[in-house]
Amino acid sequence: MNSKVVKVVLIGLPGAGKTTFGKQLAKELNFLYLDSDGLIEQKYELKIPRIFSTYGEGKFREWESEVLKEILTNDQSIVLATGGGAPCFNDNMDLINSLGISVYLDVPLDIISQRLYSSKIQNRPMFEGLDSGEITLKLKSLLAQREYFYNQAKIKLSGEDFSAEFLMYELINQLKS
């Protein structure tokens, strides 16, 4: 990897704050901010829920892997927010760790559940029509399936509030090692 090119890849459950934190971090680092789901929607000119309903999850995961590879192999420093499942399919976590610095945003499930319940749930088909208790159960199930991959991240930030400053300090240490 070019010593001047840095790829910071945020992973974690839906609602962990990858987008919000990613934009803040990108601004601090003066890097481009990218969102893998947004890039998939742009490239295929379809919204994610439509891709799932028309082509199924398998096709979505295939496209997701292609987009990840494109982003991680270009020569631009970026902060990338991934979809919650991205690290868990098609050896994506190995790809992310070989080409970037993975950061797991490990936020307590009750906090995520509150965020999802009070946010625009229609943008998250997986949680549509669920009450806060059901959202928490769904998150527990997702975490059980995905934690193995998330825990392979090079940096893990736990809690509900993490600062860009702290992460920048951690990133500098990662880059030195």
C-alpha positions in Angstrom: 0.0 0.0 0.0 1.3 3.5 -0.9 2.5 5.0 2.4 0.4 8.2 1.6 -2.8 6.3 0.9 -4.9 5.4 4.0 -8.2 3.5 3.9 -10.1 3.7 7.1 -13.0 1.2 7.0 -15.8 1.5 9.6 -17.7 -1.7 10.4 -20.5 -2.5 12.9 -24.2 -3.1 13.2 -26.8 -1.0 11.5 -27.3 2.1 13.7 -23.8 2.0 15.3 -23.0 5.4 13.8 -20.8 4.5 10.9 -22.2 7.2 8.7 -22.3 10.0 11.3 -18.9 9.2 12.7 -17.4 8.5 9.3 -18.3 11.9 8.0 -16.9 13.6 11.1 -13.7 11.5 10.9 -13.2 12.2 7.2 -13.6 15.9 7.8 -11.0 15.7 10.6 -8.5 13.7 8.5 -9.3 15.7 5.3 -10.1 12.5 3.5 -13.0 11.7 1.2 -16.0 10.1 2.9 -17.6 7.2 1.1 -20.6 4.9 2.0 -20.5 1.5 0.4 -24.3 1.1 0.2 -24.6 4.6 -1.4 -21.9 3.6 -4.0 -23.8 0.3 -4.8 -27.0 2.3 -5.3 -25.2 4.8 -7.6 -23.4 2.1 -9.6 -26.5 -0.1 -10.2 -29.0 2.8 -10.1 -31.2 0.9 -7.6 -32.0 1.5 -4.0 -30.8 -1.3 -1.6 -34.3 -2.5 -0.7 -35.1 -2.8 -4.4 -31.9 -4.8 -5.0 -32.8 -7.2 -2.3 -36.4 -7.6 -3.5 -35.5 -7.9 -7.1 -32.2 -9.8 -7.1 -31.9 -11.2 -3.6 -29.3 -11.0 -1.0 -26.8 -13.1 -2.9 -26.6 -10.7 -5.8 -26.4 -7.7 -3.4 -23.5 -9.3 -1.5 -21.7 -10.0 -4.9 -22.1 -6.3 -5.9 -21.1 -5.2 -2.4 -17.8 -7.2 -2.7 -17.1 -5.7 -6.1 -17.6 -2.2 -4.9 -15.5 -2.8 -1.8 -12.6 -4.1 -4.0 -12.9 -1.1 -6.3 -12.8 1.4 -3.4 -10.0 -0.3 -1.5 -7.7 -0.8 -4.5 -7.9 2.8 -5.8 -5.2 5.3 -4.8 -7.2 7.7 -2.7 -7.2 8.1 1.0 -10.8 7.6 2.3 -13.0 6.9 5.3 -15.5 4.2 4.2 -18.7 3.4 6.1 -19.7 -0.2 5.1 -23.1 -1.8 5.3 -23.5 -3.8 8.6 -23.1 -7.2 6.8 -20.3 -6.2 4.5 -17.4 -7.8 6.5 -19.3 -11.1 6.9 -19.5 -12.2 3.2 -17.1 -13.3 0.4 -13.9 -12.9 2.5 -14.6 -9.1 2.6 -13.1 -8.9 6.1 -9.8 -10.3 4.8 -9.9 -7.8 1.9 -10.7 -4.9 4.3 -7.8 -5.8 6.7 -5.3 -6.4 3.9 -6.0 -3.1 2.2 -7.3 -0.8 5.0 -7.5 -0.1 8.7 -10.7 -1.6 10.0 -12.5 0.0 12.9 -15.3 -1.8 14.7 -17.8 0.6 16.2 -19.0 -1.5 19.1 -22.1 0.3 20.5 -24.4 -1.2 23.2 -27.5 -2.8 21.6 -30.0 -0.8 23.7 -28.4 2.5 22.3 -28.6 1.2 18.7 -32.1 0.0 19.3 -33.2 3.5 20.5 -31.5 5.1 17.5 -33.1 2.8 15.0 -36.5 3.1 16.6 -36.5 6.9 16.6 -34.8 7.2 13.1 -36.1 6.9 9.6 -36.8 3.2 9.8 -38.2 3.1 6.2 -34.6 3.4 5.0 -33.8 0.2 6.9 -36.1 -2.5 5.5 -34.7 -5.0 8.0 -36.2 -3.1 10.9 -39.4 -1.9 9.3 -42.6 -2.5 11.3 -40.7 -3.6 14.4 -41.1 -2.1 17.9 -38.1 -1.3 20.0 -38.1 -4.7 21.7 -38.2 -6.5 18.4 -35.5 -4.3 17.1 -33.3 -5.3 20.1 -33.9 -9.0 19.4 -33.1 -8.6 15.7 -29.8 -6.7 16.7 -28.9 -9.5 19.1 -29.4 -12.1 16.4 -27.3 -10.0 13.9 -24.6 -9.5 16.4 -24.4 -13.3 17.1 -24.0 -13.9 13.4 -21.5 -11.0 12.7 -19.4 -10.5 15.9 -16.8 -13.1 14.8 -16.1 -10.9 11.7 -16.4 -7.6 13.6 -13.9 -8.7 16.2 -11.2 -9.2 13.5 -11.1 -5.4 13.2 -7.7 -3.8 13.8 -9.2 -1.1 16.1 -12.3 -1.6 18.3 -14.1 1.5 19.7 -16.6 0.5 22.4 -19.3 2.6 24.0 -21.8 5.1 22.6 -19.6 8.1 22.2 -16.3 7.9 20.5 -14.3 10.8 19.5 -12.5 11.4 16.2 -9.5 12.6 18.2 -9.2 9.3 20.0 -9.5 7.3 16.8 -7.0 9.5 15.1 -4.5 8.7 17.9 -5.2 5.0 17.4 -4.9 5.3 13.6 -1.5 7.0 13.9 -0.4 4.1 16.1 -1.7 1.6 13.5 0.1 3.4 10.7 3.4 3.4 12.7 3.3 -0.3 13.3 
